[in-house]
Amino acid sequence: LPAGADDAGGPSAAAVQICLEAVRSAPQMAGAALAAEVTTPQGYVVEPSGEFAGREPVAVVAAIDLGIKNRTPWQLAERGVRVHVLPQSTTLDQVLALHPDGVFFSNGPGDPGTADREVELLRGVLDAGLPFFGICLGNQVFGRALGYGTYKLGYGHRGVNQPVLDRATGKVEITAHNHGFAVDAPVEEPSLAPYDGGRYGRVEVSHVGLNDGVVEGLRALDLPAFSVQYHPEAAAGPHDGEHLFDRFVRLMKEAR
């Protein structure tokens, strides 16, 4: 018999117990600060590509790498954007020194409740009036920067084929998810961002997961800033959310 198998060919009780103990002893995700462990050690630049290759960029973006996927900067580069991918430890002064047209916060692992450094950086970005786009952990950091809480889901969202309602268009997008935490914000109607007495104005929940009603996107109504919890950059994966990169480019052009 193979190691760990019983007479019927299935896993033995001992093998099952070993697996259970491994799962039970795994570190808890709640309270885990992991972005610093997966970020790029050094910044790098992704130049405009495709039809925009060799041309002046249509915009310059400072992308904070909290665990960024390779496909993300290329989504922007294919739209004519020069992307400076920066470490998680980047300061506001370092961001502003690039004179970016916009700032992006990526996806990444860990508990957003530990992301105090990222929250303060994003508040500096919002105070500077720079357009902002966040994905996944970037969405949760945006929520915290606005003053909303975050919480651990009882059952995390994993995999493709997750239906999300875009409340602005009324359309359902099929999306890719990989998150165990979510933003706690009022879904029914726009609310005043709780931080500092409403310093950042009104905010609406722009996207909602149809399986469980979880917040899947935020949009500031008085600032050029928005985010989504799911992965519009998924590759391979559904492409229904790729238009959000176009929205970010438009937002940067309109803010000039």
HUNORCOR-V803670 format. One record per backbone hydrogen bond with DSSP energy under -1.0 kcal/mol. NH is the residue of the N-H (numbers start at 0). CO is the residue of the C=O. Records with the same first field share a line. If there is no record, write none. Layout:
BEGIN
NH: CO  CO
END
This chain:
BEGIN
4: 1
5: 9
8: 5
11: 3
15: 11
16: 12
17: 13
18: 14
19: 15
20: 16
21: 17
22: 18
23: 19
24: 20
25: 22
31: 28
36: 33
37: 34
38: 34
43: 84
45: 82
48: 76
51: 48
52: 49
54: 51
57: 79
60: 81
61: 101
62: 83
63: 103
64: 85
71: 68
74: 70
75: 71
76: 72
77: 73
78: 75
79: 76
80: 75
81: 58
82: 45
83: 60
84: 43
85: 62
89: 86
94: 90
95: 91
96: 92
97: 94
98: 95
100: 59
101: 59
102: 130
103: 61
104: 132
105: 63
110: 31
113: 110
114: 111
115: 113
118: 114
119: 115
120: 116
121: 117
122: 118
123: 119
124: 120
125: 121
126: 122
127: 123
128: 125
129: 124
131: 223
132: 102
133: 225
134: 104
135: 227
137: 134
139: 135
140: 136
141: 137
142: 138
143: 139
144: 140
145: 141
146: 143
147: 142
150: 181
152: 179
156: 178
158: 176
161: 174
163: 172
164: 207
165: 170
166: 205
169: 165
172: 163
174: 161
176: 158
178: 156
181: 150
183: 148
190: 202
192: 200
194: 145
198: 194
200: 197
202: 190
203: 218
207: 164
208: 213
209: 162
212: 208
215: 206
217: 226
218: 203
219: 224
220: 201
224: 222
225: 131
226: 217
227: 133
228: 215
230: 175
233: 230
241: 238
243: 240
244: 241
246: 242
247: 243
248: 244
249: 245
250: 246
251: 247
252: 248
253: 249
254: 250
END
